[in-house]
Amino acid sequence: MQAIIFIGLVSLLVLGQAAGTDWQPLAPKDGGFSILFPGIPTESKKAIKTANGTTNVTLFELKVPPGDGRFVVGYSQLPDSSILAGTEDKHLDNARDGAVASSKGKLIREKSLLLDTYPGRELYIEVEGKAIVLMRMYAVKHRLYQIVVVGSADLVTSQSAAKFLDSFKLVK
């Protein structure tokens, strides 16, 4: 299921608008999170069919210079049937495998993260000759959150990328 969610995320990365220089908070009403963007992101929603039914993915995406870089945050509801105590790592493993497969990239590094008390992962994926994907993802109750920077190595290792990724917070 997470592979399909990432495929939906990648397919929607063609949308966006040029980034400004003013960092603005984004805290969608039903999103359960806040994050800073260097401009106003575009929102999109997509229903993805999975083996467990249909999953809705909500994305906020902004094109950033140089080139075709993107800052993206997205979330999806995991089906009740897939949420069992202790399955968070399995969801993250599946999401990782899906991200690598759908990007047709190579996983260069992975590290475990915590957001409050929720498990997460940071992935650095190299898509040969095309881009670098730096992704953080978190399994939070019935949600899978993904925070992604896609672009050149300079972009994904920039202070702007770090500011974007580090600004993600859960809200009640």
C-alpha positions as CSV (number, residue, x, y, z in Angstrom):
1,M,0.0,0.0,0.0
2,Q,2.8,2.4,0.9
3,A,4.4,1.8,-2.5
4,I,1.1,2.9,-4.2
5,I,1.0,6.0,-2.0
6,F,4.5,7.0,-3.0
7,I,3.7,6.4,-6.7
8,G,0.8,8.8,-6.3
9,L,3.1,11.3,-4.6
10,V,5.7,11.0,-7.4
11,S,3.0,11.3,-10.1
12,L,1.8,14.5,-8.6
13,L,5.2,16.1,-8.4
14,V,4.7,17.6,-11.9
15,L,2.4,20.2,-10.4
16,G,3.6,23.3,-8.5
17,Q,4.6,27.0,-8.6
18,A,7.7,29.0,-8.2
19,A,8.9,29.5,-4.7
20,G,9.2,32.9,-3.1
21,T,11.6,33.9,-0.4
22,D,9.1,34.3,2.4
23,W,8.7,31.3,4.6
24,Q,5.1,30.7,5.5
25,P,3.5,28.3,7.9
26,L,1.1,25.7,6.6
27,A,-1.3,24.0,9.1
28,P,-4.2,22.4,7.2
29,K,-7.3,22.1,9.2
30,D,-7.6,18.3,9.1
31,G,-3.9,17.6,8.5
32,G,-2.7,17.2,12.1
33,F,0.6,18.9,11.3
34,S,2.3,22.2,10.6
35,I,5.3,23.0,8.4
36,L,7.1,25.9,6.8
37,F,7.2,26.5,3.1
38,P,9.3,29.1,1.2
39,G,6.1,30.2,-0.6
40,I,2.5,29.0,-1.1
41,P,2.2,25.3,-1.9
42,T,-0.4,23.8,-4.2
43,E,-2.8,21.3,-2.6
44,S,-3.9,18.2,-4.4
45,K,-5.8,15.1,-3.4
46,K,-5.9,11.7,-5.0
47,A,-7.6,8.4,-4.2
48,I,-5.3,5.5,-4.6
49,K,-6.6,1.9,-4.8
50,T,-4.8,-0.6,-2.7
51,A,-5.2,-4.2,-1.7
52,N,-6.9,-3.0,1.5
53,G,-9.3,-0.6,-0.3
54,T,-9.1,3.0,-1.4
55,T,-6.6,5.3,0.4
56,N,-6.9,9.1,0.0
57,V,-3.6,11.0,-0.3
58,T,-3.4,14.7,0.4
59,L,-0.3,16.6,-0.9
60,F,1.1,20.1,-0.6
61,E,3.8,20.8,-3.1
62,L,6.0,23.8,-4.1
63,K,8.5,24.0,-6.9
64,V,11.7,25.5,-5.7
65,P,14.8,26.8,-7.5
66,P,17.2,25.7,-8.8
67,G,15.8,23.7,-11.7
68,D,12.9,21.4,-11.1
69,G,13.3,21.0,-7.3
70,R,10.2,20.3,-5.2
71,F,9.3,20.5,-1.5
72,V,6.4,18.2,-0.7
73,V,4.5,17.2,2.3
74,G,1.7,14.6,2.2
75,Y,-0.3,12.3,4.3
76,S,-2.6,9.3,3.9
77,Q,-5.0,7.5,6.2
78,L,-4.0,3.9,6.8
79,P,-7.0,1.4,6.8
80,D,-8.1,0.3,10.3
81,S,-7.5,-3.3,9.3
82,S,-3.8,-2.5,8.8
83,I,-3.3,-0.8,12.2
84,L,-2.1,-3.2,14.9
85,A,0.2,-2.5,17.8
86,G,3.8,-3.0,16.7
87,T,3.1,-2.7,12.9
88,E,4.6,0.8,12.6
89,D,8.0,-0.5,11.5
90,K,6.4,-2.8,8.9
91,H,4.5,0.2,7.5
92,L,7.7,2.2,7.3
93,D,9.6,-0.7,5.7
94,N,6.8,-1.0,3.0
95,A,6.9,2.8,2.4
96,R,10.7,2.7,2.1
97,D,10.5,-0.2,-0.4
98,G,7.8,1.5,-2.3
99,A,9.7,4.8,-2.5
100,V,12.8,3.2,-3.8
101,A,10.9,1.0,-6.3
102,S,8.7,3.8,-7.7
103,S,11.5,6.3,-8.0
104,K,13.6,3.6,-9.8
105,G,16.4,4.8,-7.6
106,K,19.0,3.4,-5.2
107,L,18.7,3.7,-1.5
108,I,22.0,5.3,-0.4
109,R,21.3,5.7,3.3
110,E,18.5,5.2,5.8
111,K,18.2,6.2,9.4
112,S,15.6,5.8,12.1
113,L,13.9,8.9,13.5
114,L,11.4,9.8,16.2
115,L,8.8,12.5,16.0
116,D,7.5,13.0,19.5
117,T,7.0,9.3,20.3
118,Y,6.2,8.1,16.8
119,P,8.7,6.1,14.7
120,G,10.0,7.5,11.4
121,R,12.7,7.1,8.8
122,E,14.9,9.3,6.7
123,L,15.7,8.1,3.3
124,Y,18.3,9.4,0.8
125,I,17.5,7.9,-2.6
126,E,19.6,8.6,-5.7
127,V,17.8,8.5,-9.0
128,E,20.7,8.1,-11.4
129,G,21.1,11.1,-13.7
130,K,17.8,12.6,-12.6
131,A,17.5,13.7,-9.0
132,I,18.0,13.0,-5.3
133,V,15.0,12.2,-3.1
134,L,15.4,13.1,0.6
135,M,12.4,11.9,2.4
136,R,11.3,11.7,6.0
137,M,8.2,9.6,6.8
138,Y,6.4,9.0,10.1
139,A,3.8,6.4,11.1
140,V,1.5,8.3,13.4
141,K,-1.5,6.3,14.6
142,H,-3.7,5.9,11.5
143,R,-1.6,8.2,9.3
144,L,1.5,8.0,7.2
145,Y,3.2,11.4,6.8
146,Q,5.8,12.0,4.1
147,I,8.0,15.1,3.9
148,V,10.1,15.1,0.7
149,V,12.7,17.2,-1.0
150,V,13.4,16.3,-4.6
151,G,16.0,17.8,-6.8
152,S,19.8,18.2,-7.2
153,A,22.2,17.2,-4.5
154,D,22.8,20.9,-3.8
155,L,19.1,21.4,-3.1
156,V,18.5,18.4,-0.9
157,T,21.6,19.3,1.2
158,S,20.8,23.0,1.4
159,Q,19.8,25.0,4.5
160,S,16.4,25.6,2.9
161,A,15.8,21.8,2.6
162,A,16.9,21.4,6.2
163,K,14.6,24.2,7.4
164,F,11.7,22.7,5.5
165,L,12.2,19.1,6.8
166,D,13.0,20.2,10.4
167,S,9.9,22.5,10.5
168,F,7.4,19.6,10.3
169,K,5.5,19.3,13.6
170,L,2.4,17.4,14.8
171,V,-0.4,19.5,16.0
172,K,-3.6,18.6,17.8
